[in-house]
Amino acid sequence: MNKRQHRVQELERRHEQQQKILKIKTEEIAAFQRKRRSGSNGSVVSLEQQQKIEEQKRWLDQEMEKVLQQRR
């Protein structure tokens, strides 16, 4: 019984950490998208920046999937 409670606490802690990470990454992506929409200095987003954003989105999707699997 103690092992189960410890495991639940560990999973809850991990879930909280992942939620924090997801929140930070979501905020970063939202900030970048706002910056891109505003056309900071009228410049076009470089291919390298677009690739970085796509990479972050993929990572975020993976993290979200992990969280959903843990909840199940």
N, C-alpha and C positions, 0 to 999 in steps of 0.2 A: 504494500500500500504506500509506504514512504517513497519507494522508487517511482511509483506512478505520479505521486504528487510532485516530486522533484522534477520529473520529466515534463510535467505540465507547466511548472514554473519556468523551466528552461525554455520551453517552446514559446511561452508567453513573452519572455524577455527577448528572445530572438525575433518574435513577431513585432514587438515594439521597436526594436532597432531597425528592422526592415521598413516599418512604417515611417520612421524618421528619415531614412535614406530616400524612400520614395517621395516623401514630401519635399525634401531638398532638391532632388532631381527634377521633380515636376515644376517647382518654382524656378529652377534654372532654365528649363526649357521654355516656360511661359515668359520669363524675362527676355530670353533671346528672341522669341517670336515677336514680342512687343517691339524690341529694338529693331528687328528686321523689318517689321511693318512700317515703323516710323521712318525707315530709310535713313538711318543714321548717316549723316553727311552725304546723303544722296547716293551712297555707294551700293553696288550690288553685292549680295552675299557670295563669297567665293565658293568654289567647288569644295575646297578643303573644309570650310565651315559647314557646308551642307552635309558632307560626309560625317563630320563629327556629331552633328545633330542626329542624323540617322542612327549612328552608333549608340548614342545616348538613348534614343527611343527604343532601340532593340533591347538594350540593357534594362531599361525601365519595364518593358513588356515582360522580360524574363523574371525580373524581381516580383512583379505583380503576380505572375503565374505561380511562383514559388509560394507567395503568401496565400493565394487561393487554395493551393494544394494542401498547405498546412492547416488551413481552416477546415478543410474536408476531413 
